[in-house]
Structure formats: C-alpha cells, structure tokens
Amino acid sequence: MVRGIRPHVERGRIVALRAVPCRYRPLTISPPLPQIARRIRGERVEAVRRLAKRVVLRLSSGEALVIEPRMTGLLLITDPPDREHLRVEWELRRGRRTGRLWFWDRRGLGTLRLLSPSELHDLEECRLGCDPLGLSAERWEELLSTVRRPVKVALLDQSLIAGIGNLYASEILHAAGIHPAHRTDRLTPPQFIRLQTAAETVLQTAIAYEGSTLSDGTYRNALNQNGGYQNAHRVYDRAGQTCPTCRRGVIRRIVQAQRSTFYCPVCQRPPRPGAAHVGRAGA
C-alpha cells in the first residue's frame, strides 16, 4: 500500500481534506475531521512510510497523519471498488498536477489520526513492537523466548513484533518449518534463525507482489488492482490440499486465539506432548 501511493503522494501539497458522505459505520478519526482539515491545509507531504500495519504521512509541519486500514480499508489513487464505501478524500497538488487520495473502507474498521511529533514518537516507542524486517535472529530470540505462548499467537502480538498479520504468520511458520503451536520459550537458536529468514523472505516477497487478494476480493492495491501474493501461498486457506512443499502432507486448519491457522503436519512437526496446546480442529 505504501509503495503504491508514495510516488503519487510524496512531495505533494494538501489542498483539501474532505469527508465523503457514507451511510455505513463511520471511521474512528481523531481529532474530528474538520479540525484535521484546517491543520493540514497547505502542508506538504514530506514522506510516506509504513509503521507496522499503519501508513504514515509525515507533513512539513512536523505532524503526521497515521492511517490504519485494518481488515477492509484501502488507500487508493484511482477509482475505488465502489463509491458507497468511500470515507475520506485528500486533494493534493504536485507541481502543476492535482490528484486525489482516497480512503475506502467497506466495514468502517479503519482509523485516521493526526499526531504531533511527540505523539508519533510515543506510538513508535511505547505501543508497537519491533518491525520484523531487518530484525536479527538474536533479536527474535530475545523478544520471543521470554513469553510462554504458541509461536503463531505470539507473532500476531503487535507489542512484540509489529506488522505481521494472520495470513503471513501461517506462511512464515511454514517456510521456517515450525509448528504453529510450538511454544516460543522452547524454540531453539536454529529455529529462531529459520524464523528470521522466513519472515524476511515472506514479507519482502509479499511487498513485491503488492499483498494478497483473497476470494472475498476485499484487498486491492493503490490502483484498485488485485495483489499477487495469493498465488504464492503455500498453506494459507489451503486446508485439505496436498502441501506444495513436501508433496506428502495434507494441509490442516486449526483455530488459535480465534484466528484460523494453516500448516503442514509433515513440514511442521508438532511439538513434544505437553509443550503447547495445539488448538481445536476447524472445518
């Protein structure tokens, strides 16, 4: 999402910010949108970057717009999937050209906040864990070895590792050959090395493919096109299919922390009895 909007938004000057009338559940916006619009009018977008699962637009004033799309939100620079779920419109001028940035959200779960530099610092330092990209295996071990949870559940804890979603957690653990129920405090140094390598590879590949568009079609890139990483999934949403990695195992689905987990019982051997609770089987 960041890579898609950056060339069209970075260095642009904000002409206006408007709410788009929508009859569905409203976004969480702080402070109120009219106040944000007044404060950012005329500001230049100095940088567009990712902060875990959030998009940060750093402004020339030093403030930052922090957008969290969550499950069904999209940032688009072209026509949206439909207009009835449009929420917010930015008008930006880059040189002589004027463009639009749209916040579209089917379910209204997304958030938009304008933060001061100190508030952004607090968000980065106090509420979010480490970014998994560029994290060393030693740092992975330091972060996860002190918690007594199934590794799949720990990967979704944004206060430990920020930016890994449910889909990618399953894919990372499969690539690392680690069972999702393996307890983090019982992982070995070689397993942490594999986990670090798998996280780097899976996430960088997913970024290059511009994310995953699943059967519900919710996720779209900034140009309102499908992502491509769904074609590279090894286990996610493939329960009952033969594992494409080992060609022997049949992919299973379990539920952990109320989220679906997919794994291959051959590639990802279960932990020793009593090491962790596997979770209940799901259809």
Secondary structure in CASP SS format (residue, H / E / C, confidence):
PFRMAT SS
TARGET T0000
AUTHOR 0000-0000-0000
METHOD secondary structure of the structure
MODEL  1
M C 1.00
V H 1.00
R H 1.00
G H 1.00
I H 1.00
R H 1.00
P H 1.00
H H 1.00
V H 1.00
E C 1.00
R C 1.00
G C 1.00
R E 1.00
I E 1.00
V E 1.00
A E 1.00
L E 1.00
R E 1.00
A E 1.00
V C 1.00
P C 1.00
C C 1.00
R C 1.00
Y C 1.00
R C 1.00
P C 1.00
L C 1.00
T E 1.00
I E 1.00
S E 1.00
P C 1.00
P C 1.00
L H 1.00
P H 1.00
Q H 1.00
I H 1.00
A H 1.00
R H 1.00
R H 1.00
I H 1.00
R C 1.00
G C 1.00
E C 1.00
R E 1.00
V E 1.00
E E 1.00
A E 1.00
V E 1.00
R E 1.00
R E 1.00
L E 1.00
A C 1.00
K C 1.00
R E 1.00
V E 1.00
V E 1.00
L E 1.00
R E 1.00
L E 1.00
S C 1.00
S C 1.00
G C 1.00
E C 1.00
A E 1.00
L E 1.00
V E 1.00
I E 1.00
E E 1.00
P C 1.00
R C 1.00
M C 1.00
T C 1.00
G E 1.00
L E 1.00
L E 1.00
L E 1.00
I C 1.00
T C 1.00
D C 1.00
P C 1.00
P C 1.00
D C 1.00
R C 1.00
E C 1.00
H C 1.00
L E 1.00
R E 1.00
V E 1.00
E E 1.00
W E 1.00
E E 1.00
L E 1.00
R E 1.00
R E 1.00
G C 1.00
R C 1.00
R E 1.00
T E 1.00
G E 1.00
R E 1.00
L E 1.00
W E 1.00
F E 1.00
W E 1.00
D E 1.00
R C 1.00
R C 1.00
G C 1.00
L C 1.00
G C 1.00
T E 1.00
L E 1.00
R E 1.00
L E 1.00
L E 1.00
S C 1.00
P H 1.00
S H 1.00
E H 1.00
L H 1.00
H H 1.00
D H 1.00
L H 1.00
E H 1.00
E H 1.00
C H 1.00
R H 1.00
L C 1.00
G C 1.00
C E 1.00
D C 1.00
P C 1.00
L C 1.00
G C 1.00
L C 1.00
S C 1.00
A H 1.00
E H 1.00
R H 1.00
W H 1.00
E H 1.00
E H 1.00
L H 1.00
L H 1.00
S C 1.00
T C 1.00
V C 1.00
R C 1.00
R C 1.00
P E 1.00
V H 1.00
K H 1.00
V H 1.00
A H 1.00
L H 1.00
L C 1.00
D C 1.00
Q C 1.00
S C 1.00
L C 1.00
I E 1.00
A C 1.00
G C 1.00
I C 1.00
G C 1.00
N H 1.00
L H 1.00
Y H 1.00
A H 1.00
S H 1.00
E H 1.00
I H 1.00
L H 1.00
H H 1.00
A H 1.00
A H 1.00
G C 1.00
I C 1.00
H C 1.00
P C 1.00
A C 1.00
H C 1.00
R E 1.00
T H 1.00
D H 1.00
R H 1.00
L C 1.00
T C 1.00
P H 1.00
P H 1.00
Q H 1.00
F H 1.00
I H 1.00
R H 1.00
L H 1.00
Q H 1.00
T H 1.00
A H 1.00
A H 1.00
E H 1.00
T H 1.00
V H 1.00
L H 1.00
Q H 1.00
T H 1.00
A H 1.00
I H 1.00
A H 1.00
Y C 1.00
E C 1.00
G C 1.00
S C 1.00
T C 1.00
L C 1.00
S C 1.00
D C 1.00
G C 1.00
T C 1.00
Y C 1.00
R C 1.00
N C 1.00
A C 1.00
L C 1.00
N C 1.00
Q C 1.00
N C 1.00
G C 1.00
G C 1.00
Y H 1.00
Q H 1.00
N H 1.00
A H 1.00
H C 1.00
R C 1.00
V C 1.00
Y C 1.00
D C 1.00
R C 1.00
A C 1.00
G C 1.00
Q C 1.00
T E 1.00
C C 1.00
P C 1.00
T C 1.00
C C 1.00
R C 1.00
R C 1.00
G C 1.00
V E 1.00
I C 1.00
R E 1.00
R E 1.00
I E 1.00
V E 1.00
Q E 1.00
A C 1.00
Q C 1.00
R E 1.00
S E 1.00
T E 1.00
F E 1.00
Y E 1.00
C C 1.00
P C 1.00
V C 1.00
C C 1.00
Q C 1.00
R C 1.00
P C 1.00
P C 1.00
R C 1.00
P C 1.00
G C 1.00
A C 1.00
A C 1.00
H C 1.00
V C 1.00
G C 1.00
R E 1.00
A E 1.00
G C 1.00
A C 1.00
END
